Amino acid sequence: MASNPRYRVGLYVRSLPADDDYGRQERVLERPDRPVADGRLASREVHVWGPGVCRQSRVAETPAGALVGDRLDRIAAWAPATGRSVEQFVPTTELRSAFTGDVRTATRFPALALAEFDGDDLAFFVPCRDRESVVGVDGRLRALEGDPRPSAPRSPGPPEESV
């Protein structure tokens, strides 16, 4: 994979994952360092989030909430534009308060997600489903690391340099 000074990744990890997700998060957190050190990625960021967000809440108006809202909007636009779906991984549900009866719409987050950006544009998001299979964080990281195995989806991603 050629270097691209504009290409960066963001890892999104759940703050208190289930026991089986904890070890996986720990292993995945160091992996984007390799392509950054090799110069194939400009940078990587790690964002910690909870199990979900209610976009109508005051929390959504904070800087952290605005970042989450921006990412959700980008993902919602990116998925259909690229023939992918994320609904099973980032579902939206209605929650009803047992005390007040209020109904809120909430978006649930995966325990681990990866967003790739080319400049300010969302270039890829996982987990997602394409026409044939589920694309997960591990497979996508293998692609970013230059792993040639078929389970590492190759595109889209940082553009290859012309020879």
C-alpha positions as CSV (number, residue, x, y, z in Angstrom):
1,M,0.0,0.0,0.0
2,A,1.4,3.4,-1.0
3,S,1.7,6.2,1.5
4,N,-0.9,8.9,1.5
5,P,-0.2,11.9,3.7
6,R,-4.0,12.6,4.0
7,Y,-5.1,9.1,4.9
8,R,-5.8,8.5,8.6
9,V,-7.8,6.1,10.7
10,G,-9.9,6.4,13.8
11,L,-10.5,3.5,16.2
12,Y,-13.7,3.6,18.2
13,V,-13.7,1.4,21.3
14,R,-16.4,0.8,23.9
15,S,-15.5,2.2,27.3
16,L,-16.5,-1.0,29.3
17,P,-16.6,-3.9,26.8
18,A,-17.8,-7.4,27.6
19,D,-15.0,-9.7,28.8
20,D,-14.7,-11.4,25.4
21,D,-14.3,-8.0,23.6
22,Y,-11.7,-6.6,26.1
23,G,-8.8,-8.8,24.9
24,R,-9.6,-8.1,21.3
25,Q,-9.7,-4.3,21.9
26,E,-6.3,-4.5,23.6
27,R,-4.8,-6.4,20.6
28,V,-6.3,-4.1,18.0
29,L,-5.3,-0.8,19.7
30,E,-1.6,-1.2,18.8
31,R,-2.1,-2.4,15.2
32,P,-2.6,1.0,13.4
33,D,0.8,2.1,14.9
34,R,2.6,0.0,12.3
35,P,1.2,1.6,9.2
36,V,1.7,5.0,10.7
37,A,5.3,4.2,11.6
38,D,5.9,2.9,8.1
39,G,4.4,6.1,6.6
40,R,1.5,4.4,5.0
41,L,-1.0,6.3,7.1
42,A,-0.8,9.9,8.2
43,S,-2.2,9.3,11.7
44,R,-4.4,7.3,13.9
45,E,-6.8,8.4,16.6
46,V,-8.5,6.4,19.4
47,H,-12.0,7.4,20.6
48,V,-13.7,5.9,23.6
49,W,-17.5,5.7,23.5
50,G,-20.2,4.1,25.5
51,P,-22.8,1.6,24.4
52,G,-24.9,4.2,22.4
53,V,-26.2,7.7,22.2
54,C,-29.5,9.5,22.1
55,R,-29.1,12.2,19.5
56,Q,-31.9,14.3,21.0
57,S,-30.1,14.5,24.4
58,R,-28.0,17.3,25.9
59,V,-25.0,15.0,25.7
60,A,-25.3,15.0,21.9
61,E,-24.7,18.8,22.1
62,T,-21.3,18.5,23.8
63,P,-18.1,18.5,21.7
64,A,-17.8,14.7,22.2
65,G,-21.4,14.2,21.3
66,A,-21.0,16.4,18.2
67,L,-18.1,14.2,17.1
68,V,-20.2,11.1,17.5
69,G,-23.1,12.7,15.6
70,D,-20.8,13.8,12.8
71,R,-19.4,10.2,12.5
72,L,-22.9,8.7,12.5
73,D,-24.0,11.1,9.8
74,R,-21.0,10.3,7.6
75,I,-21.5,6.5,8.1
76,A,-25.2,6.8,7.2
77,A,-24.2,8.6,4.0
78,W,-21.2,6.4,3.1
79,A,-22.9,3.0,3.5
80,P,-25.6,3.2,0.8
81,A,-23.2,5.2,-1.5
82,T,-20.8,2.3,-1.5
83,G,-23.3,-0.5,-1.6
84,R,-22.7,-1.5,2.1
85,S,-24.9,-1.7,5.1
86,V,-24.1,-1.0,8.8
87,E,-27.6,-1.3,10.3
88,Q,-26.9,-4.6,12.1
89,F,-23.7,-3.1,13.7
90,V,-24.9,0.4,14.4
91,P,-28.7,-0.1,15.0
92,T,-31.1,2.6,15.8
93,T,-33.9,1.7,18.2
94,E,-36.6,3.5,20.2
95,L,-36.3,3.5,23.9
96,R,-39.3,4.1,26.2
97,S,-38.7,5.3,29.8
98,A,-40.5,3.1,32.3
99,F,-40.8,6.1,34.6
100,T,-41.8,9.0,32.4
101,G,-43.1,7.2,29.3
102,D,-40.8,9.4,27.1
103,V,-39.7,7.8,23.9
104,R,-36.2,8.5,22.6
105,T,-34.4,7.3,19.5
106,A,-31.0,5.8,20.4
107,T,-28.1,4.5,18.2
108,R,-26.2,1.6,19.6
109,F,-22.4,1.4,19.0
110,P,-20.3,-1.7,18.2
111,A,-17.7,-2.6,20.8
112,L,-15.0,-1.9,18.2
113,A,-15.1,0.1,15.0
114,L,-12.7,1.6,12.5
115,A,-13.2,4.6,10.3
116,E,-10.8,5.6,7.6
117,F,-10.6,9.1,6.3
118,D,-9.0,10.5,3.1
119,G,-8.6,14.1,4.2
120,D,-12.0,15.0,5.6
121,D,-13.9,12.4,3.6
122,L,-15.0,9.1,5.1
123,A,-13.4,6.4,2.9
124,F,-14.3,3.2,4.8
125,F,-16.1,2.1,7.9
126,V,-16.1,-1.3,9.6
127,P,-17.9,-3.3,10.8
128,C,-20.1,-3.3,7.7
129,R,-21.7,-5.8,5.4
130,D,-21.0,-5.7,1.6
131,R,-22.9,-7.8,-0.9
132,E,-21.1,-11.0,-0.1
133,S,-19.8,-10.9,3.5
134,V,-19.2,-9.0,6.7
135,V,-16.1,-6.8,6.7
136,G,-14.6,-6.6,10.2
137,V,-12.0,-4.5,12.0
138,D,-9.3,-7.3,11.9
139,G,-9.6,-7.8,8.1
140,R,-9.6,-4.1,7.4
141,L,-6.5,-3.6,9.6
142,R,-4.8,-6.5,7.7
143,A,-5.5,-4.6,4.5
144,L,-4.0,-1.4,5.9
145,E,-1.0,-3.3,7.0
146,G,-0.5,-4.6,3.4
147,D,-1.5,-8.2,4.1
148,P,-2.2,-9.9,0.8
149,R,-4.6,-12.6,2.2
150,P,-8.0,-12.6,0.5
151,S,-9.7,-12.0,3.9
152,A,-8.2,-8.5,3.9
153,P,-10.4,-6.4,1.7
154,R,-8.2,-4.2,-0.5
155,S,-10.5,-1.4,-1.6
156,P,-11.3,1.4,-1.0
157,G,-8.2,2.5,0.8
158,P,-5.3,4.8,0.4
159,P,-4.7,5.1,-3.4
160,E,-1.8,3.2,-4.8
161,E,0.9,5.3,-6.5
162,S,1.1,4.9,-10.3
163,V,4.1,3.0,-11.5
